[in-house]
Amino acid sequence: MVRTRIAPSPTGKDVHVGSISTGLMNYAWAKKNHGQFIIRIEDTDRTRLVPGGEKRMLETLEQIGLHADESPLIGGPYAPYRQSERLSTYKKHAEELVRKKMAYYCVCSPERLDRMRKEQQAKKQIPKYDRHCYHNQEEVKKLISQGEKYVIRLLIPDRKIVFNDLVRGKIEVDGKNLDDQVLLKSDGFPTYHLGVVVDDHLMGITHVIRGEEWLPSTPKHIVLYESFGWPLPLFAHVSLLRNPDKSKLSKRKNPVWASDYLEKGILPEALLNYLALMGWSHPQGKEIFSLDEYVSVFDIKDVQKTAPVFDPVKLEWLNGEYLRQMSISNLKFEILKFYNNKLPEDIVIKTIPLIQERIKKLSDYLPLCEFFFRSPDKYESDMSVSKEMFGQVFEELEKISDWKAGTIGESMQSLAKKLGIKNSQFFMNLRIAISGKKISPPLNESMEILGQKECLNRISKFK
């Protein structure tokens, strides 16, 4: 059975969009092959943990639709799914490698390691551990017995390490260029390398689909698998998301957390749809498709090596397409939910036909429609110059007995002609008086929704 996983770390606001992108591929590959998708929490870097980060991360993954078969929330046959709750497992496996002479104890101080690296750099050598402790294991064990803090390092073999990556093809690395990676830290916590290999094996992960930043670590992971005598999973390293200027995706340029986009009114399904297009193309060239359709057509061999561009402008366009395809009832529900059900439902449903073609995200609704809920207190123009005009407008609007958009429009056009004012100027002034803004939803329809009494109240301020 195909089993895939994502293993995010709760070290940020919630889930990075890059993690969702690779998570989506893991989810799709598992579901397409009738397999299982697992969420595991890598929380061993205790210095970077963000309080509440794990909870927000799991909630966001659930909200966007990446539902796990096993996770810290729902459990499963390989629980626990938090690395911090599996420390004895990692220690046992690290000690096993020491017994097999495929790993060794190291008591070198940070100061010695720093001096060593500086000397290597001065000699233009590859910075890596010099195996000082490996060659003095009896002395090292004696120091450990006396209470000296230690780490456990992997013994990298002096040979070629070759593997096939499902995205990048055959990769060959010379072991002599690799550092003897620390597996178990002095605080008893594993490094990423030990934790990920032990967990992936024990949890039956068959495909490791992850970002290309882990490609240089993969030869070390292969050495670990081989040292334990375990079968290798299949590896696929996908390119990292880039900004439109091709720089590395960074919160300094654009938001990088999923919640940043959800909080702006990007729909979860639109965010997933857009991220599905990162490094992959629909076989029929479609840009809009459901998660189920994505699962049905996704193939890991179609993932491209080229770094995909994450463009928030394109994401907003795609989200706008989703909003336009919604029924009025569904869009009303989403708008009310986005604004915490604090807006009058009857007005929201009346205004949707006026703005559905114009908004790209749910947060666009209130800036366009705020004047439906309260009279403007600021105006984008000096209205005092139009005092005489508004006296006439008030009188004409007061005469209308059939308060409909068409009737309002005809009456106001006739008045503009009578007063000798250009339609553009006349209706701009009227629009500002009603909405406070030079740009608003269609004016006549807006006035119909507001009602005759409210419109007269607003006009009366300027006559």
C-alpha positions as CSV (number, residue, x, y, z in Angstrom):
1,M,0.0,0.0,0.0
2,V,1.2,3.5,-0.8
3,R,1.8,5.6,2.3
4,T,2.9,9.2,2.2
5,R,3.3,11.8,4.8
6,I,4.0,15.4,5.6
7,A,5.9,16.3,8.7
8,P,5.7,20.0,9.4
9,S,7.4,21.7,12.3
10,P,5.3,24.1,14.5
11,T,7.9,26.9,14.2
12,G,5.8,29.5,12.5
13,K,2.4,31.1,12.4
14,D,0.8,28.0,10.9
15,V,1.5,26.1,7.6
16,H,3.8,27.5,5.0
17,V,2.3,27.6,1.5
18,G,5.3,25.6,0.3
19,S,4.5,22.9,2.8
20,I,0.9,22.8,1.6
21,S,2.2,22.5,-2.0
22,T,4.3,19.4,-1.2
23,G,1.6,18.1,1.2
24,L,-0.9,18.3,-1.7
25,M,1.3,16.1,-3.8
26,N,1.7,13.6,-1.0
27,Y,-2.1,13.6,-0.4
28,A,-2.9,13.2,-4.1
29,W,-0.4,10.4,-4.7
30,A,-1.7,8.4,-1.7
31,K,-5.3,8.9,-2.6
32,K,-4.8,8.1,-6.3
33,N,-3.2,4.8,-5.4
34,H,-5.8,4.0,-2.8
35,G,-3.2,4.5,-0.1
36,Q,-3.0,6.5,3.1
37,F,-1.8,10.0,3.9
38,I,-0.2,10.7,7.3
39,I,0.5,14.0,9.2
40,R,3.4,13.8,11.6
41,I,4.7,16.6,13.8
42,E,8.4,17.3,13.8
43,D,8.9,19.2,17.1
44,T,12.4,18.3,18.1
45,D,13.9,21.8,17.5
46,R,12.8,23.0,20.9
47,T,14.4,26.5,20.5
48,R,12.1,27.4,17.6
49,L,8.8,26.1,18.7
50,V,5.9,28.6,18.6
51,P,3.3,28.3,21.3
52,G,0.0,27.2,19.7
53,G,1.8,26.6,16.4
54,E,0.9,22.9,16.2
55,K,-2.8,23.5,16.9
56,R,-3.1,26.2,14.3
57,M,-1.1,24.1,11.8
58,L,-3.4,21.1,12.1
59,E,-6.5,23.3,12.0
60,T,-5.3,24.9,8.8
61,L,-4.6,21.6,7.1
62,E,-8.0,20.4,8.0
63,Q,-9.7,23.7,6.9
64,I,-8.1,23.5,3.4
65,G,-9.1,19.9,2.9
66,L,-5.9,17.9,3.4
67,H,-7.5,15.3,5.7
68,A,-5.1,12.8,7.2
69,D,-5.7,9.1,7.7
70,E,-3.4,9.2,10.7
71,S,-2.3,12.3,12.7
72,P,-1.7,13.5,16.3
73,L,-5.3,14.5,16.4
74,I,-6.9,11.3,15.2
75,G,-4.2,8.8,16.2
76,G,-3.5,5.6,14.3
77,P,-1.6,2.3,14.5
78,Y,1.8,4.0,14.6
79,A,1.1,6.6,17.3
80,P,2.5,8.7,18.8
81,Y,2.7,11.1,15.8
82,R,4.8,13.8,17.6
83,Q,8.5,13.3,17.5
84,S,8.9,14.7,21.0
85,E,6.9,11.7,22.3
86,R,9.1,9.2,20.5
87,L,12.5,10.1,22.1
88,S,13.2,6.6,23.5
89,T,12.6,5.1,20.1
90,Y,15.3,7.3,18.5
91,K,17.8,6.7,21.3
92,K,17.3,3.0,21.0
93,H,18.0,3.1,17.2
94,A,21.0,5.4,17.5
95,E,22.5,3.1,20.1
96,E,21.8,0.1,17.8
97,L,24.0,1.8,15.1
98,V,26.8,2.4,17.7
99,R,26.7,-1.3,18.5
100,K,26.9,-2.2,14.8
101,K,29.9,0.2,14.5
102,M,27.9,2.3,12.0
103,A,27.7,5.3,14.3
104,Y,29.9,6.5,17.2
105,Y,29.9,8.7,20.3
106,C,31.4,12.2,20.0
107,V,32.2,14.6,23.0
108,C,33.8,17.4,21.0
109,S,33.0,20.8,22.4
110,P,31.4,23.5,20.2
111,E,34.7,25.5,20.5
112,R,36.8,22.6,19.1
113,L,34.3,22.1,16.3
114,D,34.4,25.8,15.5
115,R,38.2,25.8,15.4
116,M,38.2,22.7,13.2
117,R,35.9,24.2,10.6
118,K,37.8,27.5,10.5
119,E,41.1,25.6,9.8
120,Q,39.4,23.5,7.1
121,Q,38.0,26.7,5.5
122,A,41.4,28.3,5.6
123,K,42.8,25.3,3.8
124,K,39.9,25.3,1.3
125,Q,38.8,21.9,2.5
126,I,35.2,20.6,2.6
127,P,34.0,21.5,6.2
128,K,33.1,18.2,7.9
129,Y,33.9,16.4,11.2
130,D,37.4,15.1,11.4
131,R,36.5,11.9,13.2
132,H,38.7,12.8,16.2
133,C,36.3,11.0,18.6
134,Y,35.8,8.1,16.2
135,H,39.5,7.2,16.5
136,N,39.4,7.5,20.3
137,Q,36.2,5.7,21.2
138,E,37.6,4.0,24.4
139,E,38.6,7.4,25.8
140,V,35.3,8.9,24.7
141,K,33.3,6.2,26.5
142,K,35.3,6.7,29.6
143,L,34.5,10.4,29.5
144,I,30.8,9.7,29.0
145,S,30.8,7.3,32.0
146,Q,32.1,10.3,34.0
147,G,29.1,12.4,33.0
148,E,30.5,14.1,29.9
149,K,27.8,15.2,27.4
150,Y,27.9,13.5,24.1
151,V,26.2,13.2,20.7
152,I,26.0,10.2,18.4
153,R,27.3,10.6,14.8
154,L,26.6,8.6,11.7
155,L,29.7,6.9,10.2
156,I,29.5,7.8,6.5
157,P,31.1,5.1,4.3
158,D,33.8,6.1,1.9
159,R,32.0,5.1,-1.3
160,K,29.6,6.3,-3.9
161,I,26.0,6.7,-2.8
162,V,23.6,6.4,-5.8
163,F,19.8,6.7,-5.9
164,N,17.0,7.5,-8.3
165,D,14.8,10.5,-7.7
166,L,11.3,10.3,-9.2
167,V,11.6,14.0,-10.2
168,R,15.4,14.5,-10.8
169,G,16.5,11.1,-12.1
170,K,19.7,9.4,-11.1
171,I,21.8,11.1,-8.4
172,E,25.3,10.1,-7.4
173,V,27.2,11.5,-4.4
174,D,30.7,10.6,-3.1
175,G,30.5,9.6,0.5
176,K,33.9,11.1,1.3
177,N,32.5,14.6,0.7
178,L,29.7,14.1,3.4
179,D,29.9,15.0,7.0
180,D,29.4,12.4,9.7
181,Q,26.0,13.7,10.6
182,V,24.9,14.1,14.2
183,L,22.0,11.7,14.8
184,L,21.3,12.2,18.5
185,K,21.9,15.5,20.2
186,S,23.3,15.9,23.7
187,D,19.8,16.8,25.0
188,G,18.5,13.3,23.9
189,F,16.5,14.7,21.0
190,P,17.2,13.4,17.5
191,T,18.3,15.5,14.6
192,Y,16.0,15.7,11.6
193,H,18.0,13.0,9.9
194,L,17.6,10.3,12.5
195,G,14.0,11.2,13.3
196,V,12.7,11.3,9.7
197,V,14.4,8.0,8.7
198,V,13.3,6.0,11.8
199,D,9.7,7.4,11.7
200,D,9.3,6.9,7.9
201,H,10.4,3.3,8.2
202,L,8.4,2.4,11.3
203,M,5.3,4.1,9.9
204,G,5.6,2.3,6.6
205,I,6.1,5.3,4.4
206,T,6.6,4.2,0.8
207,H,7.1,7.5,-0.9
208,V,9.1,10.5,0.5
209,I,7.9,13.5,-1.5
210,R,9.5,16.7,-0.1
211,G,11.1,20.0,-1.0
212,E,14.5,20.1,-2.8
213,E,16.2,21.6,0.2
214,W,16.4,18.0,1.5
215,L,18.1,16.6,-1.6
216,P,21.6,17.1,-0.2
217,S,20.6,15.2,3.0
218,T,19.1,12.2,1.1
219,P,22.5,10.4,0.7
220,K,22.9,10.5,4.5
221,H,19.3,9.1,4.9
222,I,20.1,6.3,2.4
223,V,23.2,5.4,4.5
224,L,20.9,5.3,7.6
225,Y,18.4,3.0,5.8
226,E,21.2,0.7,4.7
227,S,22.9,0.7,8.1
228,F,19.7,-0.4,9.7
229,G,19.1,-3.0,6.9
230,W,15.8,-1.4,5.9
231,P,14.3,-1.1,2.4
232,L,14.5,2.3,0.8
233,P,11.3,4.3,0.1
234,L,11.0,6.1,-3.2
235,F,12.2,9.7,-3.2
236,A,10.9,12.7,-5.0
237,H,12.3,16.1,-4.4
238,V,10.2,19.0,-5.8
239,S,11.4,22.5,-6.5
240,L,10.8,25.2,-4.0
241,L,8.3,28.0,-4.6
242,R,9.7,31.3,-5.9
243,N,8.5,34.9,-5.8
244,P,7.5,36.4,-9.2
245,D,11.1,37.9,-9.4
246,K,12.4,34.3,-9.0
247,S,13.8,35.0,-5.6
248,K,13.2,32.5,-2.8
249,L,9.8,32.7,-1.3
250,S,10.1,34.9,1.8
251,K,7.7,36.7,4.1
252,R,9.7,39.8,3.5
253,K,8.2,40.1,0.1
254,N,4.8,38.3,0.3
255,P,2.8,36.5,2.9
256,V,4.0,32.8,3.2
257,W,1.5,31.4,5.7
258,A,-1.7,29.8,4.5
259,S,-3.7,31.7,7.1
260,D,-2.4,35.0,5.7
261,Y,-4.4,34.2,2.5
262,L,-7.4,32.6,4.2
263,E,-7.7,35.7,6.4
264,K,-7.8,37.9,3.3
265,G,-10.7,35.9,2.0
266,I,-9.0,33.4,-0.3
267,L,-11.2,30.3,-0.4
268,P,-9.5,27.1,0.8
269,E,-10.4,25.3,-2.4
270,A,-9.0,28.1,-4.5
271,L,-5.7,28.1,-2.5
272,L,-5.4,24.3,-3.0
273,N,-6.2,24.7,-6.7
274,Y,-3.5,27.3,-7.2
275,L,-0.9,25.4,-5.2
276,A,-1.7,22.3,-7.3
277,L,-0.5,24.2,-10.3
278,M,2.9,24.8,-8.7
279,G,5.4,22.6,-10.6
280,W,2.6,20.6,-12.3
281,S,0.1,21.2,-15.1
282,H,-3.3,19.6,-15.7
283,P,-3.0,17.2,-18.7
284,Q,-5.9,19.1,-20.4
285,G,-4.4,22.5,-19.6
286,K,-7.1,23.4,-17.1
287,E,-6.5,26.0,-14.5
288,I,-9.6,25.4,-12.4
289,F,-10.4,22.0,-11.1
290,S,-11.5,20.3,-7.8
291,L,-9.3,18.4,-5.4
292,D,-11.0,15.2,-6.5
293,E,-10.1,15.9,-10.1
294,Y,-6.5,16.7,-9.2
295,V,-6.2,13.4,-7.4
296,S,-7.6,11.5,-10.4
297,V,-5.1,13.0,-12.9
298,F,-2.0,13.6,-10.8
299,D,1.1,11.6,-11.5
300,I,4.4,12.2,-9.7
301,K,6.3,11.7,-13.0
302,D,4.7,14.9,-14.4
303,V,6.1,17.1,-11.7
304,Q,8.5,19.6,-13.3
305,K,12.0,20.5,-12.1
306,T,11.6,24.1,-12.9
307,A,11.0,26.3,-9.8
308,P,7.3,27.3,-9.8
309,V,6.4,30.9,-9.3
310,F,3.9,31.7,-6.5
311,D,2.2,34.9,-7.6
312,P,-0.4,36.3,-5.1
313,V,-1.9,38.3,-7.9
314,K,-2.6,35.2,-9.9
315,L,-4.0,33.5,-6.8
316,E,-6.4,36.4,-6.3
317,W,-7.5,36.1,-10.0
318,L,-8.1,32.4,-9.5
319,N,-10.0,33.0,-6.3
320,G,-12.2,35.5,-8.2
321,E,-13.1,32.9,-10.7
322,Y,-14.2,30.6,-7.9
323,L,-16.3,33.4,-6.4
324,R,-18.0,34.1,-9.8
325,Q,-18.9,30.4,-10.2
326,M,-20.7,30.3,-6.8
327,S,-24.4,30.5,-6.5
328,I,-25.7,33.6,-4.7
329,S,-26.7,31.5,-1.8
330,N,-23.3,29.9,-1.4
331,L,-21.5,33.2,-1.8
332,K,-23.8,34.8,0.8
333,F,-22.8,32.0,3.2
334,E,-19.1,32.6,2.6
335,I,-19.4,36.3,3.0
336,L,-21.4,36.1,6.2
337,K,-18.9,33.5,7.6
338,F,-15.9,35.6,6.6
339,Y,-17.4,38.6,8.5
340,N,-18.3,36.5,11.5
341,N,-22.1,36.7,10.8
342,K,-22.1,40.3,11.8
343,L,-23.7,41.7,8.6
344,P,-27.5,41.7,7.9
345,E,-28.2,38.7,5.7
346,D,-31.0,40.4,3.8
347,I,-28.7,43.2,2.6
348,V,-25.8,40.9,1.8
349,I,-28.0,38.7,-0.5
350,K,-29.3,41.8,-2.3
351,T,-25.9,43.2,-2.9
352,I,-24.2,40.1,-4.2
353,P,-25.5,40.5,-7.8
354,L,-23.9,44.0,-7.9
355,I,-20.4,42.9,-6.8
356,Q,-20.0,39.2,-7.7
357,E,-18.2,40.0,-10.9
358,R,-15.9,42.6,-9.3
359,I,-14.5,40.9,-6.1
360,K,-11.4,38.7,-6.1
361,K,-11.5,37.8,-2.5
362,L,-14.0,37.9,0.3
363,S,-12.3,40.8,2.0
364,D,-13.1,42.9,-1.1
365,Y,-16.8,42.8,-0.2
366,L,-17.0,45.3,2.7
367,P,-14.8,48.1,1.2
368,L,-17.2,48.0,-1.8
369,C,-20.4,47.6,0.2
370,E,-19.9,49.3,3.5
371,F,-22.2,52.2,2.6
372,F,-25.1,49.8,2.5
373,F,-24.7,49.2,6.2
374,R,-24.0,52.8,7.4
375,S,-24.1,56.3,6.0
376,P,-20.7,57.6,4.9
377,D,-18.9,59.9,7.3
378,K,-16.2,60.7,4.7
379,Y,-16.5,61.7,1.1
380,E,-14.0,61.5,-1.7
381,S,-14.9,65.0,-3.1
382,D,-15.9,68.4,-1.9
383,M,-19.7,68.3,-2.3
384,S,-20.4,71.9,-1.3
385,V,-20.0,73.0,-4.9
386,S,-23.1,70.9,-5.9
387,K,-25.5,72.3,-3.3
388,E,-28.0,73.6,-5.9
389,M,-27.9,70.4,-7.8
390,F,-28.7,68.3,-4.7
391,G,-31.7,70.4,-3.9
392,Q,-33.2,69.5,-7.3
393,V,-32.1,65.8,-6.9
394,F,-33.9,65.7,-3.5
395,E,-37.1,67.0,-5.0
396,E,-37.0,64.6,-8.0
397,L,-36.2,61.5,-5.9
398,E,-39.0,62.5,-3.4
399,K,-41.5,62.4,-6.3
400,I,-40.7,58.8,-7.3
401,S,-43.5,56.4,-6.3
402,D,-42.1,53.2,-7.9
403,W,-38.7,53.0,-6.2
404,K,-36.9,50.8,-8.7
405,A,-33.4,51.1,-10.3
406,G,-34.8,51.8,-13.8
407,T,-37.2,54.5,-12.6
408,I,-34.4,56.1,-10.5
409,G,-32.0,56.1,-13.5
410,E,-34.6,57.6,-15.9
411,S,-35.5,60.3,-13.4
412,M,-31.9,61.3,-12.7
413,Q,-30.9,61.3,-16.4
414,S,-33.8,63.7,-17.1
415,L,-32.8,66.0,-14.3
416,A,-29.2,66.1,-15.5
417,K,-30.3,67.0,-18.9
418,K,-32.7,69.7,-17.5
419,L,-29.8,71.2,-15.4
420,G,-27.4,71.0,-18.3
421,I,-24.9,68.9,-16.4
422,K,-22.9,66.2,-18.1
423,N,-24.1,62.7,-17.1
424,S,-20.5,61.8,-16.0
425,Q,-20.3,64.8,-13.6
426,F,-23.9,64.5,-12.4
427,F,-23.8,60.8,-11.6
428,M,-20.3,61.1,-10.0
429,N,-21.6,63.7,-7.6
430,L,-24.7,61.6,-6.8
431,R,-22.6,58.4,-6.4
432,I,-20.3,60.2,-3.9
433,A,-23.3,61.5,-2.0
434,I,-24.8,58.1,-1.7
435,S,-21.7,55.9,-1.2
436,G,-19.0,58.4,-0.2
437,K,-16.8,57.1,-3.0
438,K,-16.1,57.7,-6.6
439,I,-16.2,54.0,-7.4
440,S,-19.0,51.9,-6.1
441,P,-21.4,49.1,-7.2
442,P,-24.0,50.2,-9.8
443,L,-25.6,53.4,-8.5
444,N,-29.2,53.0,-9.4
445,E,-29.4,49.4,-8.1
446,S,-27.6,50.5,-4.9
447,M,-30.1,53.2,-4.4
448,E,-33.0,50.8,-4.9
449,I,-31.5,48.5,-2.2
450,L,-30.9,51.4,0.2
451,G,-34.5,52.5,-0.1
452,Q,-36.0,55.9,-0.8
453,K,-36.0,57.2,2.8
454,E,-32.3,56.4,3.3
455,C,-31.3,58.0,0.0
456,L,-33.2,61.2,0.7
457,N,-31.5,61.3,4.1
458,R,-28.1,61.1,2.5
459,I,-29.0,63.7,-0.2
460,S,-30.4,66.1,2.4
461,K,-26.9,66.6,3.8
462,F,-25.8,68.5,0.7
463,K,-28.9,70.5,-0.4
